[in-house]
Amino acid sequence: TEIYTLSLHDALRSALAIGLAVVVVVIIIGLTMYLAPDDLAKCSSPGSGECATADAIVAVSGGDTDARTDEAIRLYKQQWSSLLIMSGAAADKTGLSNAEAMKRRALSQGVPDRHIIIEDHSETTKQNAVEVKSVITARKMKRIILVTSGYHMQRARSEFAAQVPGVKVLSHPVSRDKHWGDLWWLTPWGWWLAVGELIKIGLFTIGGTR
């Protein structure tokens, strides 16, 4: 009887451990999919329907700005759009704005100056959306591709969708940068970013500060 009881306890502990592991895996996968939706995931190249080209590719600065810029340039070279919009003010007010630095990076990779628009006043995600709205409205755009880091994608898309409700905002996160990747959950910094974004998304949902 004692051996049977010990075996039962061991089995229960194993079942509990497996159950907790499954819950953790579900949370990680769920968070990854929620924070980093990718509307171009099923599109190998521009085509029709959901894979149709866009009026502009919008890249917002912050986090790993170079990675975001390079991904926007990659989409441009794949002919997803003939226009890049770079958005972001300067972190250091004595130097170049983030948007200008992004533009120079694009120019160095062969993107013509006439195919780049910069917006260098915004310092927050909401301001990115507000400032870029004027360009979208002036050019009567109907479809844009938004590029940012994975952890930031859901909130950025929500902010842009709120500012331009008549425009289709396609999300396309950077697959991997110096702050975020497939193994984000293995680092305290990854959880800090994920939980921080969830809080900010909650504030956005209830109409608080972004």
Beta strands, then each sheet from edge to edge (+ up, - down):
strand 1: 56-60
strand 2: 84-87
strand 3: 116-119
strand 4: 143-149
strand 5: 168-174
sheet 1: 3+ 2+ 1+ 4+ 5+
end
